[in-house]
Amino acid sequence: MENKEVLIKVDKLQKKFDVGKKKLTAVDDVSFDIYKTETLGLVGESGCGKTTCGRTILGLHKKTGGHVYYEGVEVSEIKKRKDIKDFKKKAQIIFQDPYSSLDPRMTIEDIIAEGIRVHFPKMKDAEIHNRVSELLKMVGLNAEHGARFPQELSGGQRQRIGIARALAVEPEFIVCDEPISALDVSIQAQVVNLLIKLQRELGLTYLFISHDLSMVKHISDRIGVMYLGSIVELADKESIYGEPLHPYTQALISVIPIPDPDAGIKDRTPLKGEIPSPIDLPVGCKFQSRCVKCMEICKESVPPLKEVKPGHFVACHLFD
């Protein structure tokens, strides 16, 4: 990926929420690049900060610290109304829940057309209708679906509408926020394959957020592993799945089921204890209380994310 152009640069991003008189650290000093036309997968347990990270990149949450650059421009410093509108056109999101993210009072055509009317104000009604029909076909539905309401569609169909809505304004970058977690297993692969197909046809760039390691491997070029708000490992998918370095990544990979009855039982890396509270973070490495390889230094200092092999970054004192 060295020769590819960086579209998104995230540098020491922080997001904290007020919880009474305390602070909840959802995203803590996160840094990574996303290259044009690639898919960066972001994985980790529920509550690790994946979704908050994606939404903060888009500006849906106001960052507490750090920087997010889109094509070299700091997103939070975009002030002119026209420039903000242009960024919102380029960067879109597909939400996790297809049941709550679509307005039940609007027809499918109106839902998809809403963004078109905002970003292409000169487009006439007939052109918008044709564009919506084209988008519905693009995501595997019929033009007739445009006259229906969300409650008349299945979960998989609704998520396709969410994808069509995101595509309607012709974006370059899409945050896919756990887009398959609310769907039946039989539908998940169809939606992921649709996203891959659209990426190839339209030259899209994705941040694909999920806790499903199998699906992340299927769609991603590189993968970042998050734990308690921080990136603990970042590499291409072959390295993450073939030679994971961080003990947390090793534990996650070890529990992926193998669909082969002759493969035998895999050696599993145990995870002990509970996830620490993001309101009261431990001193040193956040993973120390659950790590079977914990050393004294892990209880004293935070391991930096550093490159230990070409393109392979890990935050662990084992590699000091």
Sine and cosine of phi, psi and omega as CSV:
sin_phi,cos_phi,sin_psi,cos_psi,sin_omega,cos_omega
0.00,0.00,0.02,1.00,-0.11,-0.99
-0.87,0.49,-0.56,0.83,-0.08,-1.00
-1.00,-0.03,0.01,1.00,-0.02,-1.00
-1.00,0.08,0.43,-0.90,-0.04,-1.00
-0.99,0.12,0.74,-0.67,0.02,-1.00
-0.97,0.23,0.81,-0.58,0.07,-1.00
-1.00,-0.08,-0.74,0.68,0.01,-1.00
-0.87,-0.49,0.76,-0.65,0.10,-0.99
-0.85,-0.52,0.88,-0.48,0.04,-1.00
-0.96,-0.27,0.83,-0.56,-0.12,-0.99
-0.78,-0.63,0.95,-0.32,0.05,-1.00
0.79,0.61,0.69,0.73,-0.05,-1.00
-0.94,0.35,0.70,-0.71,0.05,-1.00
-0.76,-0.66,0.62,-0.79,0.15,-0.99
-0.61,-0.79,0.87,-0.50,0.04,-1.00
-0.85,-0.53,0.58,-0.82,0.04,-1.00
-0.91,-0.41,0.59,-0.81,0.09,-1.00
-0.97,0.23,0.81,-0.59,0.09,-1.00
-0.81,-0.58,1.00,-0.06,-0.13,-0.99
0.91,0.42,-0.82,-0.57,0.03,-1.00
-1.00,-0.08,0.04,1.00,-0.03,-1.00
-0.95,-0.32,0.14,-0.99,0.03,-1.00
-0.91,-0.42,0.74,-0.67,0.11,-0.99
-0.99,-0.16,0.88,-0.48,-0.02,-1.00
-1.00,0.02,0.97,-0.24,-0.03,-1.00
-1.00,0.00,-0.63,0.78,0.03,-1.00
-0.76,-0.65,0.82,-0.57,-0.18,-0.98
-0.78,-0.63,0.98,-0.18,0.13,-0.99
0.86,0.51,0.75,0.66,-0.05,-1.00
-1.00,-0.03,0.74,-0.67,0.03,-1.00
-0.70,-0.72,0.73,-0.68,0.15,-0.99
-0.19,-0.98,0.30,-0.95,0.11,-0.99
-0.94,-0.35,0.51,-0.86,0.16,-0.99
-0.85,-0.53,0.84,-0.54,-0.05,-1.00
-1.00,0.04,0.44,-0.90,0.01,-1.00
-0.86,0.52,0.71,-0.70,0.05,-1.00
0.93,0.36,0.15,0.99,0.06,-1.00
-0.99,-0.14,0.19,-0.98,0.16,-0.99
-0.89,-0.46,0.88,-0.48,0.12,-0.99
-0.99,-0.16,0.88,-0.48,0.05,-1.00
-1.00,0.07,0.62,-0.78,0.04,-1.00
-0.82,-0.57,0.91,-0.42,-0.11,-0.99
-0.83,-0.56,0.32,-0.95,0.03,-1.00
0.38,-0.92,0.17,-0.99,-0.01,-1.00
-0.92,0.39,0.33,-0.94,0.06,-1.00
-0.84,0.54,0.71,-0.71,0.01,-1.00
1.00,0.03,0.11,0.99,-0.05,-1.00
-0.99,0.13,-0.14,0.99,0.05,-1.00
0.96,-0.30,0.13,0.99,-0.05,-1.00
-0.87,0.50,-0.80,0.60,-0.05,-1.00
-0.90,0.43,-0.68,0.74,0.02,-1.00
-0.88,0.48,-0.63,0.78,0.04,-1.00
-0.88,0.48,-0.74,0.67,0.00,-1.00
-0.88,0.48,-0.68,0.73,-0.03,-1.00
-0.95,0.32,-0.54,0.84,0.04,-1.00
-0.94,0.34,-0.58,0.81,0.07,-1.00
-0.86,0.52,-0.65,0.76,-0.01,-1.00
-0.98,0.17,-0.16,0.99,-0.04,-1.00
1.00,0.06,0.13,0.99,0.05,-1.00
-0.95,0.32,-0.46,0.89,0.22,-0.98
-0.91,-0.41,0.66,-0.75,0.05,-1.00
-0.98,0.22,0.82,-0.57,-0.06,-1.00
-0.93,0.38,0.50,-0.87,0.05,-1.00
-1.00,0.02,-0.52,0.85,0.00,-1.00
-0.27,-0.96,0.17,-0.99,0.00,-1.00
1.00,0.09,-0.23,-0.97,-0.09,-1.00
-0.63,-0.77,0.51,-0.86,0.17,-0.99
-0.77,-0.63,0.87,-0.50,0.00,-1.00
-0.94,-0.35,0.74,-0.67,0.09,-1.00
-0.91,-0.42,0.91,-0.41,-0.09,-1.00
0.79,0.62,0.66,0.75,0.08,-1.00
1.00,0.07,-0.08,1.00,-0.03,-1.00
-0.96,-0.27,0.78,-0.62,0.04,-1.00
-0.92,0.40,0.87,-0.49,-0.12,-0.99
-0.87,0.50,-0.66,0.75,-0.06,-1.00
-0.94,0.33,-0.25,0.97,0.00,-1.00
-0.99,-0.10,0.05,1.00,0.09,-1.00
-0.97,0.25,0.92,-0.39,-0.13,-0.99
-0.93,-0.35,-0.59,0.81,-0.07,-1.00
-0.93,0.37,0.66,-0.75,-0.07,-1.00
-0.85,0.53,-0.65,0.76,0.00,-1.00
-0.90,0.43,-0.65,0.76,-0.02,-1.00
-0.94,0.33,-0.61,0.79,0.06,-1.00
-0.89,0.46,-0.69,0.72,0.02,-1.00
-0.89,0.46,-0.62,0.78,0.00,-1.00
-0.92,0.39,-0.63,0.77,0.04,-1.00
-0.91,0.42,-0.67,0.74,0.00,-1.00
-0.91,0.42,-0.46,0.89,0.07,-1.00
-0.96,0.29,-0.63,0.78,-0.05,-1.00
-0.97,0.24,-0.52,0.86,-0.11,-0.99
-0.88,-0.48,0.89,-0.46,-0.07,-1.00
-0.83,-0.55,0.12,-0.99,0.00,-1.00
-0.68,-0.73,0.61,-0.79,0.18,-0.98
-0.95,-0.30,0.87,-0.48,-0.12,-0.99
-0.98,0.18,0.33,-0.94,-0.07,-1.00
-0.93,0.37,-0.71,0.71,-0.15,-0.99
-0.97,-0.22,0.96,-0.29,-0.02,-1.00
-0.95,0.31,-0.14,0.99,-0.01,-1.00
-1.00,0.06,-0.59,0.81,-0.04,-1.00
-0.99,-0.17,-0.20,0.98,-0.08,-1.00
-1.00,0.00,-0.08,1.00,0.03,-1.00
-0.92,-0.39,0.75,-0.66,-0.01,-1.00
-0.93,0.36,0.89,-0.46,-0.06,-1.00
-0.93,0.37,-0.23,0.97,-0.02,-1.00
-1.00,0.00,-0.14,0.99,-0.04,-1.00
-0.96,-0.29,0.56,-0.83,0.12,-0.99
-0.95,0.31,0.30,-0.96,0.02,-1.00
-0.86,0.51,-0.65,0.76,0.00,-1.00
-0.88,0.47,-0.68,0.74,0.00,-1.00
-0.92,0.40,-0.59,0.81,0.02,-1.00
-0.89,0.46,-0.73,0.69,-0.03,-1.00
-0.95,0.31,-0.58,0.81,-0.07,-1.00
-0.97,0.25,-0.31,0.95,-0.09,-1.00
-0.83,0.56,-0.75,0.66,0.00,-1.00
-0.93,0.37,-0.57,0.82,0.02,-1.00
-0.88,0.47,-0.69,0.72,-0.01,-1.00
-0.90,0.44,-0.56,0.83,-0.01,-1.00
-0.96,0.29,-0.71,0.70,-0.14,-0.99
-1.00,-0.09,-0.26,0.97,0.06,-1.00
-0.77,-0.64,0.92,0.39,-0.13,-0.99
-0.89,0.45,-0.34,0.94,-0.02,-1.00
-1.00,0.06,-0.12,0.99,-0.03,-1.00
-0.96,0.27,0.75,-0.67,-0.05,-1.00
-0.99,0.17,0.31,-0.95,-0.07,-1.00
-0.83,0.55,-0.66,0.75,-0.01,-1.00
-0.91,0.42,-0.62,0.78,0.03,-1.00
-0.92,0.38,-0.64,0.77,0.03,-1.00
-0.90,0.44,-0.68,0.73,0.02,-1.00
-0.86,0.51,-0.70,0.71,0.01,-1.00
-0.91,0.41,-0.61,0.79,0.01,-1.00
-0.92,0.39,-0.66,0.76,0.03,-1.00
-0.89,0.45,-0.68,0.73,0.03,-1.00
-0.88,0.48,-0.63,0.77,0.02,-1.00
-0.90,0.43,-0.67,0.75,0.00,-1.00
-0.92,0.39,-0.64,0.77,0.02,-1.00
-0.88,0.47,-0.67,0.74,0.04,-1.00
-0.91,0.40,-0.58,0.82,-0.02,-1.00
-0.89,0.46,-0.55,0.84,-0.02,-1.00
-0.99,-0.15,0.22,0.98,0.12,-0.99
1.00,0.02,0.32,0.95,0.06,-1.00
-0.91,-0.42,0.10,-0.99,0.02,-1.00
-0.99,-0.13,0.41,-0.91,0.04,-1.00
-0.86,0.51,-0.48,0.88,-0.02,-1.00
-0.91,0.42,-0.36,0.93,0.02,-1.00
-0.90,0.44,-0.35,0.94,-0.03,-1.00
-0.87,0.49,-0.46,0.89,-0.04,-1.00
-1.00,0.08,-0.11,0.99,-0.05,-1.00
-1.00,0.04,0.16,-0.99,0.09,-1.00
-0.95,-0.30,0.40,-0.92,-0.07,-1.00
-0.79,0.61,-0.62,0.78,-0.06,-1.00
-0.93,0.38,-0.17,0.98,0.04,-1.00
-1.00,0.01,-0.04,1.00,-0.08,-1.00
-0.92,-0.40,0.37,-0.93,0.07,-1.00
-0.98,0.21,0.16,-0.99,0.02,-1.00
-0.87,0.50,-0.68,0.73,0.02,-1.00
-0.90,0.44,-0.64,0.77,0.04,-1.00
-0.92,0.40,-0.64,0.76,0.02,-1.00
-0.89,0.45,-0.64,0.77,0.01,-1.00
-0.92,0.39,-0.54,0.84,0.10,-1.00
-0.90,0.43,-0.57,0.82,0.07,-1.00
-0.91,0.41,-0.65,0.76,0.06,-1.00
-0.87,0.50,-0.62,0.79,0.05,-1.00
-0.92,0.38,-0.71,0.71,0.02,-1.00
-0.87,0.49,-0.65,0.76,0.02,-1.00
-0.88,0.47,-0.67,0.74,0.02,-1.00
-0.91,0.41,-0.61,0.79,-0.03,-1.00
-0.97,0.25,-0.32,0.95,-0.15,-0.99
-0.85,0.52,-0.53,0.85,-0.06,-1.00
-0.99,-0.12,0.20,0.98,0.08,-1.00
0.86,0.51,0.85,0.52,-0.04,-1.00
-0.97,0.23,0.21,-0.98,0.13,-0.99
-0.97,-0.23,-0.52,0.85,-0.13,-0.99
-0.77,-0.64,0.73,-0.68,0.01,-1.00
-0.76,-0.66,0.79,-0.62,0.17,-0.98
-1.00,0.05,0.90,-0.43,0.04,-1.00
-0.99,-0.11,0.99,-0.12,-0.13,-0.99
-1.00,0.02,1.00,-0.02,-0.05,-1.00
0.70,0.71,0.83,0.56,-0.14,-0.99
-0.94,0.33,-0.14,0.99,-0.04,-1.00
-0.89,-0.46,-0.07,1.00,-0.15,-0.99
-0.92,0.39,-0.43,0.90,-0.02,-1.00
-1.00,-0.06,0.09,1.00,-0.09,-1.00
-0.97,-0.24,0.40,-0.92,0.11,-0.99
-0.88,0.48,0.52,-0.85,-0.02,-1.00
-0.84,0.54,-0.61,0.79,-0.03,-1.00
-0.91,0.42,-0.39,0.92,-0.04,-1.00
-0.99,-0.10,-0.40,0.92,-0.10,-0.99
-0.84,0.54,-0.74,0.67,-0.04,-1.00
-0.90,0.44,-0.58,0.82,0.03,-1.00
-0.88,0.47,-0.69,0.73,-0.02,-1.00
-0.93,0.37,-0.68,0.74,0.02,-1.00
-0.90,0.44,-0.69,0.73,0.04,-1.00
-0.90,0.44,-0.56,0.83,0.08,-1.00
-0.90,0.44,-0.69,0.72,0.02,-1.00
-0.88,0.47,-0.65,0.76,0.03,-1.00
-0.90,0.44,-0.69,0.72,0.00,-1.00
-0.89,0.46,-0.70,0.72,0.00,-1.00
-0.91,0.41,-0.60,0.80,0.02,-1.00
-0.88,0.47,-0.69,0.73,0.00,-1.00
-0.92,0.40,-0.64,0.77,-0.05,-1.00
-0.96,0.27,-0.58,0.82,-0.14,-0.99
-0.94,-0.33,-0.06,1.00,0.01,-1.00
0.93,0.38,0.63,0.78,-0.08,-1.00
-0.99,0.14,0.36,-0.93,0.10,-0.99
-0.89,-0.46,0.73,-0.69,-0.06,-1.00
-0.86,-0.52,0.58,-0.81,0.38,-0.92
-0.95,-0.33,0.94,-0.33,-0.11,-0.99
-0.97,-0.23,0.94,-0.33,-0.06,-1.00
-0.99,-0.13,0.78,-0.63,-0.02,-1.00
-0.25,-0.97,0.36,-0.93,0.18,-0.98
-0.96,-0.27,0.03,1.00,0.01,-1.00
-1.00,-0.01,0.99,-0.16,-0.11,-0.99
-0.90,0.43,-0.52,0.85,0.00,-1.00
-0.92,0.39,-0.70,0.72,0.01,-1.00
-0.93,0.36,-0.60,0.80,0.02,-1.00
-0.89,0.46,-0.65,0.76,0.04,-1.00
-0.89,0.45,-0.60,0.80,-0.05,-1.00
-0.92,0.39,-0.61,0.79,-0.16,-0.99
-0.97,-0.22,-0.38,0.92,-0.20,-0.98
-1.00,0.00,0.45,-0.90,0.18,-0.98
-1.00,-0.05,-0.74,0.67,0.09,-1.00
-0.81,-0.59,0.33,-0.94,-0.07,-1.00
-0.70,-0.72,0.72,-0.70,0.14,-0.99
-0.94,-0.33,0.75,-0.67,0.00,-1.00
-0.97,-0.23,0.84,-0.55,-0.02,-1.00
-0.96,-0.27,0.61,-0.79,0.12,-0.99
-0.63,-0.77,0.88,-0.48,0.07,-1.00
0.78,0.62,0.72,0.69,0.11,-0.99
1.00,-0.01,-0.10,1.00,-0.06,-1.00
-0.85,-0.53,0.48,-0.88,0.14,-0.99
-0.99,0.14,0.85,-0.53,0.01,-1.00
-0.97,-0.23,-0.32,0.95,0.05,-1.00
-0.38,-0.92,0.61,-0.79,-0.02,-1.00
-0.54,-0.84,0.84,-0.54,-0.02,-1.00
-0.25,-0.97,0.06,-1.00,0.11,-0.99
-0.93,0.36,0.37,-0.93,-0.15,-0.99
-0.90,0.44,-0.52,0.85,0.02,-1.00
-0.90,0.45,-0.63,0.78,0.00,-1.00
-0.95,0.31,-0.66,0.75,-0.02,-1.00
-0.89,0.46,-0.69,0.72,-0.06,-1.00
-1.00,0.05,-0.48,0.87,-0.05,-1.00
-1.00,0.00,-0.55,0.84,-0.04,-1.00
-0.55,-0.83,0.91,0.41,0.02,-1.00
-0.91,0.41,0.66,-0.75,-0.08,-1.00
-0.98,-0.22,-0.62,0.78,-0.05,-1.00
-0.97,0.22,0.68,-0.73,0.00,-1.00
-0.82,0.57,-0.54,0.84,0.02,-1.00
-0.93,0.36,-0.70,0.71,0.05,-1.00
-0.88,0.48,-0.67,0.75,0.02,-1.00
-0.86,0.51,-0.65,0.76,0.01,-1.00
-0.92,0.40,-0.66,0.75,0.01,-1.00
-0.90,0.44,-0.71,0.71,-0.03,-1.00
-0.91,0.41,-0.57,0.82,-0.10,-1.00
-0.93,0.38,-0.36,0.93,-0.05,-1.00
-0.99,-0.17,0.07,1.00,0.08,-1.00
-0.93,0.37,0.84,-0.54,-0.01,-1.00
-0.92,0.38,0.60,-0.80,0.04,-1.00
-0.98,-0.21,0.87,-0.50,-0.04,-1.00
-0.98,0.17,0.82,0.57,-0.01,-1.00
-0.59,-0.81,0.94,-0.34,-0.04,-1.00
-0.90,0.43,-0.31,0.95,-0.02,-1.00
-1.00,-0.06,-0.04,1.00,-0.09,-1.00
-0.98,0.22,-0.31,0.95,-0.04,-1.00
0.99,0.16,-0.08,-1.00,-0.03,-1.00
-1.00,-0.07,0.77,-0.63,0.01,-1.00
-0.96,0.26,0.46,-0.89,0.17,-0.98
-0.95,0.31,0.81,-0.58,-0.03,-1.00
-0.98,-0.21,0.69,-0.73,0.07,-1.00
-1.00,0.01,0.90,-0.44,-0.10,-0.99
-0.96,0.29,0.56,-0.83,0.14,-0.99
-0.92,-0.39,0.89,-0.45,-0.01,-1.00
-0.99,-0.16,0.30,-0.95,0.12,-0.99
0.95,0.32,-0.12,-0.99,-0.03,-1.00
-0.93,-0.37,0.39,-0.92,0.07,-1.00
-0.92,0.39,0.77,-0.63,0.05,-1.00
-0.87,0.49,0.35,-0.94,0.01,-1.00
-0.96,0.27,0.72,-0.69,0.06,-1.00
-0.94,0.35,-0.15,0.99,0.07,-1.00
-1.00,0.07,-0.45,0.90,-0.05,-1.00
-0.74,-0.68,0.96,0.26,-0.09,-1.00
-0.95,0.33,0.59,-0.81,0.01,-1.00
-0.96,0.29,0.37,-0.93,0.12,-0.99
-0.96,0.27,0.63,-0.78,0.01,-1.00
1.00,0.08,-0.52,-0.86,-0.03,-1.00
-0.93,0.36,0.74,-0.67,-0.02,-1.00
-0.92,0.38,-0.37,0.93,-0.09,-1.00
-1.00,-0.04,-0.04,1.00,-0.16,-0.99
-0.83,0.56,-0.62,0.78,-0.09,-1.00
-0.95,0.31,-0.23,0.97,-0.04,-1.00
-0.88,-0.47,0.01,1.00,-0.14,-0.99
-1.00,-0.06,0.76,-0.64,0.01,-1.00
-0.97,0.23,-0.19,0.98,-0.02,-1.00
-0.93,-0.36,0.33,0.94,-0.06,-1.00
-0.87,0.49,0.71,-0.70,0.05,-1.00
-0.88,-0.47,0.12,-0.99,-0.02,-1.00
-0.88,0.48,-0.64,0.77,-0.03,-1.00
-0.89,0.45,-0.46,0.89,0.00,-1.00
-0.91,0.42,-0.43,0.90,-0.02,-1.00
-1.00,0.01,-0.06,1.00,-0.09,-1.00
-0.91,-0.41,-0.60,0.80,-0.09,-1.00
-0.68,-0.73,0.49,-0.87,0.00,-1.00
-0.99,0.15,0.83,-0.56,0.02,-1.00
-0.95,0.31,0.77,-0.64,0.02,-1.00
-0.97,0.25,0.45,-0.89,0.10,-0.99
-0.98,0.21,0.91,-0.42,-0.05,-1.00
-0.69,-0.72,0.38,-0.93,-0.05,-1.00
-0.99,0.13,0.92,-0.39,-0.03,-1.00
-0.98,-0.21,-0.32,0.95,0.14,-0.99
-0.63,-0.77,0.34,-0.94,0.00,-1.00
-0.81,0.59,0.90,-0.43,0.03,-1.00
0.98,0.19,0.05,1.00,-0.05,-1.00
-0.89,-0.45,0.93,-0.37,-0.07,-1.00
-0.94,-0.33,0.62,-0.79,0.02,-1.00
-0.53,-0.85,0.59,-0.81,0.05,-1.00
-0.94,-0.34,1.00,0.01,-0.06,-1.00
-0.36,-0.93,0.71,-0.71,-0.01,-1.00
-0.93,0.36,-0.25,0.97,0.06,-1.00
-0.88,0.47,-0.34,0.94,-0.07,-1.00
-0.94,-0.35,0.30,0.95,0.09,-1.00
-0.93,0.36,0.00,0.00,0.00,0.00
